[in-house]
């Protein structure tokens, strides 16, 4: 009998358990069965992958960057969601009264999500600086309300948007998945508008070390990619995880985050705030 691969995931919300119970059930009887382990934060998960305690990690883009750097590049990305491609950051302001260009942010207050959120803290500043905004003239309002989860909960982004509505910030950085959550329409997004959208980049992927047997990892990946939206039992899992289909990774989409965290000092700043 083939030993199961052990997959790590971060428990950022209650729905994580039924998602992974469903995925494990889907792999039961497949050429490569699996089990899963939940972690409280991505730093512990990356440690577990590098030490061999787990075989595969469901990583954010920042966790992938750390895995590549800490393994000396001796790692592989196995798969990603269709929604992990072309992920974007938005800058939003109160509807009809906020800044309408990036340069208008100079001298104003910009609310950011948790310091380890690529979409709501790290990349917004990188993109703004690249667009010629003088970061020294921004007043940053930070909400480190889900550190360790890399922004997965969306809590810090909601806090940032609420700060704009409360008059405590002039604009906020928000990931597209949070912005497009239907339940936010009345509370937040009906009263805010996006005036800038970043270039696309990649979000999560399943990561493994190169030392994982290629036949085992390909058997697991192939079965994952075979999940079918048109199958009701598969669709329930896919909907909870926020995708329609799994894809092979497109690694070029991580280049911008590698650049944004290009120095060890940058990574220390992310960890320390």
Secondary structure by P-SEA (a helix, b strand, c coil): cbbbbbbbbbccccaaaaaaaaaaaaaccccccccccccccaaaaaaaaaacccccccccaaaaaaaaaaaccccccccccccccccbbbbbcccccccccccccccbbbbbcccccccccaaaaaaaaaaccccccccccccccccccccccaaaaaaaaaaaaaccccbbbbcccccccccccccccccccccccccbbbcccccccccccaaaaaaaaaaaaacccccaaaaaaaaaaccccccccccccaaaaaaaaccaaaaaaaaac
